[in-house]
Amino acid sequence: MTNKSWEPKIVCFACRWCSYAGADMAGTSRIQYPPNARVIRVNCSGRVDPNFILRALKLNADGVLIAGCHFGDCHYVSGNYQTSRRVALLKEYLKEIGIEPERLRLEWISAAEGQKFAETMKAFVNEIKLLGPNPLANGGPE
Amino acid sequence: MSTEQPKIGVFICHCGSNIAGVIDIPTLVEYAATLPNVVVAEDYRYMCSDPGQDLIRERAREKDLNRVVVAACSPTLHEPTFRRVLGSIGLNPFFFDMSNIREHCSWVHTHEEEAALEKAKDLVKMAVARAAELEPLQEKEVDVKANVLVVGAGISGIQAALDIADAGFKVYLVEKEPSIGGHMAQLDKTFPTLDCSSCILTPKMSLIGQHPNIELLTYSEVREVEGYVGNFKVKVERKPRYVIEEKCTACDDCVEVCPVNVPDEFNAGLGWRKAIYIPFAQAVPNAHVIDTEHCLGMTPIACGKCKDACEAEAIDYEMKPEILELDIGAIIVATGFKLFNALRQLEYGYGKYPDVMTNLEMERMLSAAGPTEGKILRPSTMKKPKHIAYIQCVGSRNERYNSYCSRVCCMAALKQARQIREKYPDIKVTIFYIDMRAFGKGYEEFYETTAREYGVNFVRGRISEIRGSFESDRIVVRGEDTFLAQPVETEVDIVVLSCGIEAAKDQGELARIFGIQLSADGFFLEAHPKLRPVETNTDGIFIAGAAQGPKDIPDSVAQAKGAAASALSMVAAGRVKVQPYTAVVNEDLCAGCGICEASCPYGAVKVVDNIAQVTEAQCKGCGTCAAACPNEAIAPQHFTMDQIIAQLDALFKEAE
């Protein structure tokens, strides 16, 4: 079902303190990774409204990555704990509506983990390539 | 809410060849010009330079721009620069957005020029869409408390505290140990000048003790930091020393009667101290402390001899821990390092052979005030050694432990080797190394002199094994001489392990308390590796010394002075700008359900009369409330629903 010309389109929400800076670190270290994702900078992963994720998927995003600070490192104390709970619930919901929950991924990436940011991108792009395009792109899962 | 039609200018930076070497700039400019609301799109070699900034100003005036997008490096680096450009021509600085086409694009997709161009187009498109939704904001100014908290009183913390106090501001200096001085107090001499460490450190220590602007809190630890730049609320725990500092005359009567012997940390375990002790002769404050872990018990039933002996009545067994609450303007964290634990590198036999010692143990042995009064003795026989071997990079430059270079061990080994050869020309010294790193001012010259004039031997190669000799009571070191490509095996009397520098044991806990980050090597992370080396990502909190990474004394002092200057510029100005990202409530949409109140990490949102209300001073703009609100009635400014949706729609809608 995947053809060679198809490249997944991914949106990544990155918190400015840890993961956005981690992506910057990947840049300053010149660590290469696949160019499929576009990063949206938010103050905290806790800012990521489930509506953003659903909207992205509805608009045929093939994957949504949320990246925030490790537990205990959140610049805003506990924002990332709330994110993890929201994502867990949302994955259940995605299953119900026929979208593979693997299309939504949550990772904790610190400002020093440029390598991890790049590895995460590689792994996520590979995973989405195996899943194929967003089922909604061809008129929905039914 | 601004109602005027957005007129956006897009400015694309080449960053020399950093961006232009990968991304086809003319195509990107052409594309940007076609985006909605874009009035002008231009490129320039260095947009952050003066001519680049002038270009933005000129075009903004000519084309009557009301929004600006710059596609360049990370906003972490130059967002403030370009916001100032907007401010300088009377535009609201928040009518600005930045596309990160360097760190997030050209630098990481270097060999995929087409894909990088497509990504850059998307990033610019998203920024343009977001720019159209931006709203003007006013940066708020808050007062800064006119004092600084310095945490850690090694050479870095001491220097920072003195600089700030001399400038006329109050300093709280917190040190976890009973005395200030840190690791530098343990050193005998310092490279490359062979200054006596105590002679240059102790005058600074006594200045700390006497300075009218410094409140010294030894045997104390920071437990909690709340608040924000300029207005931190800090809780410091003063641990009980069971000796009243002001009354103690340091007469040592209590030490003489104390029946407990404990290995002396200050002498790296080579000597003994009592359970009531002063860490070292020049300690500040010069007052005893009771080590409750080893004390037999502070009651007359268990022991109580020290209290009986103390004529000054300075001993108080009833002392309790005390929590001090401080209002602080800026914080400098200078909590230092710990030495690599040589027991971890099993093949070097530390702990198994008494004549295998660490560089710190040798340092104490070399000190006239140390356990051997400066004499070099084999611990196993207490006799003078004939041959001493140094092994470099123990725990450093080694994938098994720390891959970084600890920076000080080469010079420390050279210095000790020279001291040994000066004192005992008949003791042979051999240094086994990977490469000698003599990087500082005067260091290479010191290395040359040590090798040539003091007759120290150098063998390039890592030692693979240390074992006891089968023929004698000496130690055999085995390895490879990589210059001769031959195995080497030598009998020596003492092996000194040049243990590297590691992040402190509680570094992670400290990072959590101060809300700052760690880099991959476990030390504190600076805001920018080159341009903001003493700042952290948390405004108002600075770092200095070996807590930021392995450092020698000159570099620690330089960084401490940098951190002091940064903290001073903040407290001296008395006011600081804070970003206006606080949450605002749309009262028409708010149902007063209180979910936002429950989700706020700061207690900044309260539902009053069925409407959520935000306390601005407490809100930090994380937006967790916005993600939780079922009615989209609350959102942090500059990260509103419309702004983020605009980015998503720009990215995906066309692809439909």
Interface residues (C-beta under 8 A of the other chain):
Chain A: E7 K9 V11 R16 W17 C18 Y20 A21 A23 D24 A26 G27 T28 R30 I31 Q32 Y33 P35 R38 V39 I40 R41 V42 N43 C44 G46 R47 V48 D49 P50 N51 F52 R55 A56 L59 N60 A61 G72 D73 H75 Y76 V77 S78 G79 Q82 T83 R86 S110 A111 A112 E113 Q115 A118
Chain B: S74 P75 T76 N100 R102 E103 H104 C105 W107 V108 H109 T110 H111 E112 A115 A116 E118 K119 D122 L123 M126 A511 R512 G515 Q517 L518 S519 A520 L525 P529 N537 T538 Y581 S599 P601 Y602 K620 G621 C622 G623 T624 A626 A627 A628 E632 P636 F639 M641 I644 I645 Q647 L648 D649 L651 F652 K653 A655 E656
